[in-house]
Amino acid sequence: MANNLRKNHDSAFKAKVALEAIKGEKTMAQISSEYGVHANQIRQWRQRLLEEMPGVFSDRRQKKEKQNEEMTAELYRQIGQLKVELDWLKKKSLQLLLKKNG
């Protein structure tokens, strides 16, 4: 029975293989044989690295990450506020129910 399970490679491995392909010191066949990854996969990783490399040094990326952090902090603040209000309403409704019944 043939083993057709997909291999999951971590990002560090992908970056290492893609960088090796970008260097051009070895052929795709050599890199493929050395790392045990199909040449087409290596080409895809290389292409993705080349496309995303300029964004590594971009200010926009840092601004977007900061905006995401600020939004997350605000949402957590709102969740906390709503939880406090909900607990207060539960307490008050229980008190009103006890007064009415008793």
VMD Tcl script that draws the C-alpha trace (Angstrom):
set ca {
  {0.00 0.00 0.00}
  {1.43 3.37 -0.99}
  {1.89 5.98 1.69}
  {0.21 9.12 0.30}
  {0.08 11.13 3.51}
  {0.82 14.82 3.19}
  {3.76 16.19 5.10}
  {3.26 19.32 7.15}
  {6.37 21.45 7.20}
  {6.88 24.27 9.67}
  {7.45 27.81 8.50}
  {11.16 27.78 9.37}
  {11.73 24.75 7.13}
  {9.78 26.34 4.27}
  {11.77 29.57 4.60}
  {15.06 27.67 4.63}
  {14.18 25.69 1.49}
  {12.79 28.76 -0.31}
  {15.88 30.78 0.53}
  {18.05 27.96 -0.79}
  {16.08 28.10 -4.04}
  {16.44 31.89 -4.27}
  {20.22 31.67 -3.85}
  {20.42 29.67 -7.08}
  {23.54 27.76 -6.02}
  {21.78 24.42 -6.57}
  {19.23 23.24 -9.09}
  {15.63 22.60 -8.09}
  {16.27 18.87 -8.51}
  {19.20 19.01 -6.09}
  {17.24 20.98 -3.50}
  {14.26 18.68 -3.94}
  {16.40 15.61 -3.39}
  {18.24 17.13 -0.44}
  {15.11 18.19 1.47}
  {12.67 15.55 0.22}
  {10.20 18.11 -1.14}
  {8.76 18.17 -4.66}
  {10.28 20.80 -6.94}
  {6.87 22.37 -7.66}
  {6.33 22.88 -3.94}
  {9.73 24.52 -3.63}
  {8.85 26.86 -6.52}
  {5.62 27.84 -4.77}
  {7.46 28.55 -1.50}
  {10.11 30.57 -3.35}
  {7.46 32.60 -5.17}
  {5.58 33.31 -1.95}
  {8.78 34.39 -0.22}
  {9.65 36.73 -3.07}
  {6.15 38.25 -3.01}
  {6.02 38.77 0.75}
  {9.60 39.86 1.35}
  {9.05 43.59 0.69}
  {6.28 43.65 3.29}
  {8.68 42.58 6.02}
  {10.23 46.03 6.10}
  {7.00 47.94 5.54}
  {5.63 50.45 8.04}
  {2.10 49.52 6.99}
  {2.52 46.07 8.47}
  {3.54 47.52 11.83}
  {0.64 50.00 11.77}
  {-1.81 47.22 10.96}
  {-0.49 45.07 13.80}
  {-0.77 48.02 16.19}
  {-4.35 48.70 15.06}
  {-5.22 45.04 15.60}
  {-3.75 45.13 19.10}
  {-5.67 48.31 19.95}
  {-8.91 46.85 18.61}
  {-8.39 43.65 20.58}
  {-7.73 45.62 23.77}
  {-10.88 47.70 23.22}
  {-12.98 44.59 22.59}
  {-11.67 42.95 25.77}
  {-12.50 46.14 27.67}
  {-16.04 46.10 26.30}
  {-16.44 42.41 27.16}
  {-15.33 43.13 30.72}
  {-17.77 46.03 31.00}
  {-20.65 43.94 29.67}
  {-19.82 41.11 32.07}
  {-19.92 43.51 35.03}
  {-23.25 44.93 33.85}
  {-24.70 41.46 33.33}
  {-23.65 40.34 36.80}
  {-25.21 43.49 38.31}
  {-28.48 42.93 36.43}
  {-28.63 39.30 37.54}
  {-28.12 40.36 41.15}
  {-30.77 43.09 40.95}
  {-33.32 40.88 39.22}
  {-32.84 38.21 41.88}
  {-33.36 40.83 44.61}
  {-36.53 42.09 42.91}
  {-37.82 38.56 42.54}
  {-37.19 37.84 46.23}
  {-38.95 41.10 47.28}
  {-41.94 40.30 45.10}
  {-42.28 36.77 46.45}
  {-41.46 37.40 49.93}
}
mol new
graphics top color blue
foreach p $ca { graphics top sphere $p radius 0.5 }
foreach p [lrange $ca 0 end-1] q [lrange $ca 1 end] { graphics top cylinder $p $q radius 0.2 }
display resetview
